[in-house]
Amino acid sequence: MTANTWSWLLAIVGTLASIAGVVFGWLAWVQAAAAKDAAREAANAVRTRNLAHSFSNWAVDARELLRSVRESHFESAQHAAINLLGALSHNKGWQAGLQRRDSAVEKVVRTLSLVNTYLSDESVFFDKQTDLAEDCQAIYTRLNELAGSIDAQAEKP
């Protein structure tokens, strides 16, 4: 084999190696983009699951509030309402991915604020106990609906 042939053969091998490098680089870029999308979807799924779990916990808290109101336990009702209102008002994690549910959550917070107002005075509590129980039932129901809706959203592929 002459030097000229050898040079020509090395040039062809080098060109093929360069083309293979470009192809493999492009394939790696495509795979990285797919992995990035999959990671984003996984993060959204985890966020949605955590959100559903938070709403389930808040529904349990609302059930405790409802029980306290129905059983005429003023102090425990007051404590439960303050805790639930604080959790819903200060935990803005529910805003992520919930734009179309914002109004439902805000309505729960407004109703809970009203309940909290009724619970500021024991005499008002006993005068409005029936209305309070209805409001607490509505809060409990709505939080459960939101938890179920978000959980169903998390189940979608």
Backbone torsions as a table, in degrees:
resi	resn	phi	psi	omega
1	MET	NA	130.9	-178.0
2	THR	-83.6	166.5	-179.6
3	ALA	-65.4	-35.3	179.9
4	ASN	-67.4	-42.0	178.4
5	THR	-66.7	-43.0	179.2
6	TRP	-61.6	-41.3	178.2
7	SER	-64.7	-43.1	179.3
8	TRP	-63.1	-43.2	178.9
9	LEU	-63.1	-42.4	177.9
10	LEU	-66.1	-35.3	177.7
11	ALA	-65.4	-42.0	178.6
12	ILE	-65.3	-45.7	178.9
13	VAL	-61.9	-41.2	178.1
14	GLY	-63.8	-41.6	178.8
15	THR	-64.6	-44.8	178.1
16	LEU	-62.6	-39.7	178.0
17	ALA	-65.2	-38.9	177.7
18	SER	-65.2	-43.9	178.0
19	ILE	-62.3	-43.4	178.2
20	ALA	-62.2	-39.0	177.6
21	GLY	-63.3	-41.2	178.2
22	VAL	-65.1	-44.9	179.9
23	VAL	-62.5	-47.2	179.7
24	PHE	-65.6	-35.9	175.9
25	GLY	-63.6	-43.6	177.7
26	TRP	-63.7	-43.0	177.6
27	LEU	-61.8	-39.6	177.7
28	ALA	-65.1	-39.4	178.1
29	TRP	-63.8	-42.4	177.9
30	VAL	-62.7	-44.3	179.4
31	GLN	-65.3	-38.7	178.8
32	ALA	-65.2	-39.5	178.0
33	ALA	-64.6	-41.2	178.1
34	ALA	-65.8	-39.6	178.5
35	ALA	-65.6	-37.8	178.1
36	LYS	-63.9	-43.6	177.5
37	ASP	-63.5	-41.7	179.0
38	ALA	-64.7	-39.6	178.1
39	ALA	-65.5	-39.9	177.9
40	ARG	-64.0	-43.7	178.0
41	GLU	-63.4	-40.6	178.7
42	ALA	-65.0	-41.3	178.5
43	ALA	-64.0	-41.4	177.5
44	ASN	-64.7	-38.8	178.6
45	ALA	-64.5	-41.9	178.7
46	VAL	-65.6	-42.8	178.0
47	ARG	-60.2	-43.2	179.9
48	THR	-65.4	-42.7	177.7
49	ARG	-61.8	-44.8	178.9
50	ASN	-62.5	-38.3	178.6
51	LEU	-65.0	-44.4	177.2
52	ALA	-61.1	-40.2	178.3
53	HIS	-64.4	-41.6	178.4
54	SER	-62.5	-44.8	178.9
55	PHE	-64.6	-35.3	175.8
56	SER	-63.7	-42.8	177.5
57	ASN	-64.0	-40.4	178.9
58	TRP	-66.8	-33.3	176.6
59	ALA	-66.0	-38.0	176.2
60	VAL	-63.4	-42.4	176.9
61	ASP	-62.6	-38.9	178.2
62	ALA	-66.4	-35.3	177.0
63	ARG	-64.7	-39.1	177.1
64	GLU	-65.3	-39.2	176.2
65	LEU	-62.4	-46.4	179.2
66	LEU	-60.1	-43.8	179.2
67	ARG	-62.2	-43.0	-179.9
68	SER	-64.1	-39.9	179.1
69	VAL	-66.8	-45.8	-178.7
70	ARG	-64.8	-33.9	-178.6
71	GLU	-91.7	8.6	176.5
72	SER	60.2	36.5	175.6
73	HIS	-96.4	90.1	-173.1
74	PHE	-58.6	-51.9	-175.1
75	GLU	-64.9	-41.8	179.8
76	SER	-70.1	-33.6	175.8
77	ALA	-65.4	-43.3	179.4
78	GLN	-61.3	-45.9	-180.0
79	HIS	-63.0	-45.7	-178.9
80	ALA	-63.8	-40.9	-179.6
81	ALA	-65.5	-42.7	179.8
82	ILE	-63.7	-44.3	-179.8
83	ASN	-64.2	-44.1	-179.0
84	LEU	-67.2	-43.1	178.0
85	LEU	-62.0	-42.6	177.9
86	GLY	-62.4	-43.3	-179.4
87	ALA	-63.1	-44.8	-178.4
88	LEU	-73.2	-36.3	-177.0
89	SER	-75.1	-37.5	-173.2
90	HIS	-96.4	-18.1	179.2
91	ASN	-94.1	98.4	-177.8
92	LYS	-90.4	12.9	177.5
93	GLY	-62.3	-25.0	-179.8
94	TRP	-69.8	-14.4	-178.6
95	GLN	-73.7	-24.5	-178.6
96	ALA	-69.2	113.2	178.4
97	GLY	76.7	15.0	-177.4
98	LEU	-119.9	25.5	-172.7
99	GLN	-53.3	-41.4	-177.7
100	ARG	-79.0	-7.1	177.5
101	ARG	-105.4	-2.0	-177.7
102	ASP	-53.2	-43.3	-176.9
103	SER	-65.3	-35.9	178.4
104	ALA	-65.5	-42.4	179.8
105	VAL	-68.6	-42.1	178.2
106	GLU	-61.7	-36.4	177.8
107	LYS	-65.5	-40.3	176.5
108	VAL	-62.0	-44.0	-179.9
109	VAL	-63.8	-41.5	178.5
110	ARG	-64.0	-43.8	178.2
111	THR	-63.4	-41.4	179.1
112	LEU	-65.9	-35.3	175.8
113	SER	-63.7	-39.9	176.8
114	LEU	-64.0	-44.8	177.4
115	VAL	-59.7	-43.9	179.8
116	ASN	-61.1	-36.5	177.3
117	THR	-64.7	-43.8	177.6
118	TYR	-62.7	-29.2	-178.3
119	LEU	-86.0	5.0	179.9
120	SER	-77.4	-18.4	-179.0
121	ASP	-136.3	131.1	-176.1
122	GLU	-63.8	-37.3	-179.8
123	SER	-67.0	-37.7	176.5
124	VAL	-65.8	-39.8	178.2
125	PHE	-55.2	-49.4	-177.5
126	PHE	-73.0	-30.5	176.6
127	ASP	-69.8	-37.0	-174.4
128	LYS	-106.0	18.4	-172.8
129	GLN	-58.8	-40.0	179.5
130	THR	-65.2	-46.0	177.5
131	ASP	-63.6	-39.3	177.8
132	LEU	-61.2	-44.0	180.0
133	ALA	-61.3	-40.5	178.3
134	GLU	-65.1	-43.5	178.7
135	ASP	-64.5	-41.7	179.3
136	CYS	-65.6	-37.9	176.5
137	GLN	-63.4	-41.1	178.4
138	ALA	-64.0	-41.4	178.4
139	ILE	-63.1	-47.8	179.7
140	TYR	-59.1	-46.5	-179.1
141	THR	-63.0	-45.6	-177.0
142	ARG	-66.2	-39.4	178.1
143	LEU	-65.7	-38.0	176.3
144	ASN	-65.0	-42.7	177.8
145	GLU	-60.6	-44.2	179.3
146	LEU	-63.6	-41.7	178.7
147	ALA	-61.6	-44.4	179.6
148	GLY	-66.2	-40.7	179.9
149	SER	-64.2	-43.2	-179.7
150	ILE	-69.6	-38.6	177.6
151	ASP	-62.6	-42.0	177.4
152	ALA	-63.3	-37.4	177.8
153	GLN	-63.8	-36.5	179.8
154	ALA	-69.4	-26.4	-178.8
155	GLU	-77.0	-19.5	-179.1
156	LYS	-65.4	138.4	-179.5
157	PRO	-71.8	NA	NA
